[in-house]
Amino acid sequence: MLADTKKRELKRQLLAHCLRLQEENADNLRAMILDVTESVDNQGQPVDGFDAYRSVQMDRRDLFAQQLDKAIMDMQVLQRMDGSLLCREVRFGAVVRTREQNIFVAIGLGRVNLDGDCYFVISTQVPFYHAMAGKREGDAFEFRGREHTILEVF
């Protein structure tokens, strides 16, 4: 078990790491939008009323724009989180350790590595979170036929 100061530091580092990953994702999406836009602009004027290439590329651009909007909203969620707040139960913002894995309840980023340790960054919308929501250190919960015991929550 970690001391409270170590828990806060780990949580701040994990939060900063997730924010960096999300910023990189947003930057990549911006670059893809720019690339698609330049590609369409370099094609010149449409040949006819239905330019299939242009239509497909504009659909791609719109998809990237939607993904960028989501990435920006997720960054805002991370920016509002208080990394120094320690949780006593599993809820948004909690770091949860079980025998099998480390979990950070924030946004849906999936598996991230920090200082050699693996964390699964999940949102409050996934079924795994619902199975453990409100549980405390020492509590057990079942998910997909497997029992998990919470070793630590902070």
C-alpha positions as CSV (number, residue, x, y, z in Angstrom):
1,M,0.0,0.0,0.0
2,L,1.2,3.5,-0.9
3,A,1.3,6.4,1.5
4,D,-1.1,9.2,0.7
5,T,1.6,11.5,-0.7
6,K,2.7,8.8,-3.1
7,K,-0.9,8.1,-4.1
8,R,-1.4,11.8,-4.9
9,E,1.8,12.0,-6.9
10,L,0.9,8.9,-8.8
11,K,-2.5,10.1,-9.5
12,R,-1.2,13.5,-10.7
13,Q,1.3,11.8,-13.0
14,L,-1.3,9.5,-14.4
15,L,-3.7,12.4,-15.0
16,A,-0.9,14.4,-16.7
17,H,0.1,11.4,-18.8
18,C,-3.6,10.8,-20.0
19,L,-3.9,14.5,-20.8
20,R,-0.7,14.4,-22.9
21,L,-2.0,11.3,-24.8
22,Q,-5.3,13.0,-25.4
23,E,-3.6,16.2,-26.7
24,E,-1.5,14.1,-29.0
25,N,-4.7,12.4,-30.3
26,A,-6.2,15.8,-30.9
27,D,-3.1,17.1,-32.7
28,N,-3.1,14.0,-34.9
29,L,-6.8,14.5,-35.8
30,R,-6.1,18.2,-36.6
31,A,-3.3,17.1,-39.0
32,M,-5.6,14.5,-40.7
33,I,-8.3,17.1,-41.2
34,L,-5.8,19.5,-42.7
35,D,-4.4,16.7,-44.9
36,V,-7.8,15.7,-46.2
37,T,-8.7,19.4,-46.8
38,E,-5.5,20.0,-48.8
39,S,-6.0,16.8,-50.8
40,V,-9.5,18.0,-51.9
41,D,-8.2,21.5,-52.6
42,N,-5.4,20.1,-54.8
43,Q,-7.9,18.2,-57.0
44,G,-9.2,21.5,-58.4
45,Q,-12.7,22.1,-59.4
46,P,-15.3,19.2,-59.5
47,V,-15.5,17.5,-62.8
48,D,-19.3,17.1,-62.6
49,G,-22.1,17.5,-60.1
50,F,-21.1,14.3,-58.3
51,D,-17.5,14.1,-57.6
52,A,-17.1,10.8,-55.8
53,Y,-13.5,11.4,-54.6
54,R,-14.4,14.8,-53.2
55,S,-17.5,13.4,-51.5
56,V,-15.6,10.6,-49.8
57,Q,-12.9,12.9,-48.7
58,M,-15.3,15.4,-47.2
59,D,-17.0,12.5,-45.3
60,R,-13.6,11.5,-43.9
61,R,-13.0,15.1,-42.9
62,D,-16.4,15.3,-41.1
63,L,-15.6,12.0,-39.3
64,F,-12.2,13.3,-38.2
65,A,-13.9,16.5,-37.0
66,Q,-16.4,14.6,-34.9
67,Q,-13.5,12.6,-33.4
68,L,-11.7,15.9,-32.7
69,D,-14.7,17.3,-30.9
70,K,-14.9,14.2,-28.7
71,A,-11.1,14.4,-28.0
72,I,-11.4,18.1,-27.0
73,M,-14.4,17.3,-24.7
74,D,-12.4,14.5,-23.1
75,M,-9.4,16.8,-22.6
76,Q,-11.7,19.3,-20.9
77,V,-12.9,16.5,-18.6
78,L,-9.3,15.7,-17.7
79,Q,-8.4,19.3,-17.2
80,R,-11.2,19.7,-14.6
81,M,-10.1,16.6,-12.6
82,D,-8.4,17.2,-9.3
83,G,-5.3,14.9,-9.2
84,S,-4.7,15.5,-5.5
85,L,-8.2,14.2,-4.4
86,L,-8.0,10.8,-2.9
87,C,-11.1,8.6,-3.2
88,R,-12.4,6.1,-0.7
89,E,-14.7,4.3,-3.1
90,V,-14.7,3.5,-6.8
91,R,-16.0,6.5,-8.7
92,F,-15.0,9.0,-11.3
93,G,-11.4,10.0,-10.7
94,A,-10.4,6.9,-8.7
95,V,-7.4,4.8,-9.2
96,V,-8.3,1.2,-8.4
97,R,-5.8,-1.7,-7.9
98,T,-6.9,-5.3,-8.1
99,R,-4.8,-8.4,-8.2
100,E,-5.2,-8.5,-12.0
101,Q,-4.9,-4.9,-13.0
102,N,-4.7,-1.2,-12.3
103,I,-7.6,1.0,-13.3
104,F,-8.0,4.7,-13.6
105,V,-11.6,5.9,-13.9
106,A,-11.6,8.9,-16.1
107,I,-12.2,8.8,-19.9
108,G,-12.0,5.9,-22.3
109,L,-8.4,5.7,-23.3
110,G,-7.8,2.0,-22.8
111,R,-4.4,0.7,-21.8
112,V,-1.6,3.2,-21.0
113,N,1.8,2.6,-19.5
114,L,3.3,4.9,-16.9
115,D,6.8,4.2,-15.4
116,G,6.6,0.6,-16.3
117,D,3.2,0.0,-14.9
118,C,0.1,-0.7,-17.0
119,Y,-3.2,1.1,-16.2
120,F,-6.5,0.7,-17.9
121,V,-8.1,4.1,-18.3
122,I,-11.9,3.6,-18.4
123,S,-14.9,5.8,-18.5
124,T,-17.9,5.5,-16.2
125,Q,-19.9,4.3,-19.2
126,V,-18.3,0.9,-19.5
127,P,-19.8,-2.3,-17.9
128,F,-16.6,-3.0,-15.9
129,Y,-17.0,0.3,-14.1
130,H,-20.6,-0.4,-13.3
131,A,-19.6,-3.8,-11.8
132,M,-17.3,-2.1,-9.3
133,A,-18.8,1.4,-8.8
134,G,-19.2,2.3,-5.1
135,K,-17.0,-0.5,-3.9
136,R,-14.2,0.1,-1.4
137,E,-10.9,-1.4,-0.5
138,G,-11.2,-5.1,0.3
139,D,-14.6,-5.4,-1.5
140,A,-15.1,-8.0,-4.2
141,F,-17.1,-7.8,-7.3
142,E,-17.9,-10.1,-10.2
143,F,-17.5,-9.3,-13.8
144,R,-18.1,-11.8,-16.6
145,G,-17.9,-14.7,-14.3
146,R,-14.6,-13.7,-12.6
147,E,-14.3,-12.4,-9.1
148,H,-12.1,-9.4,-8.5
149,T,-11.0,-8.1,-5.2
150,I,-10.1,-4.4,-4.7
151,L,-6.8,-4.1,-3.1
152,E,-6.6,-0.3,-3.1
153,V,-8.7,2.7,-4.1
154,F,-7.4,6.3,-4.1
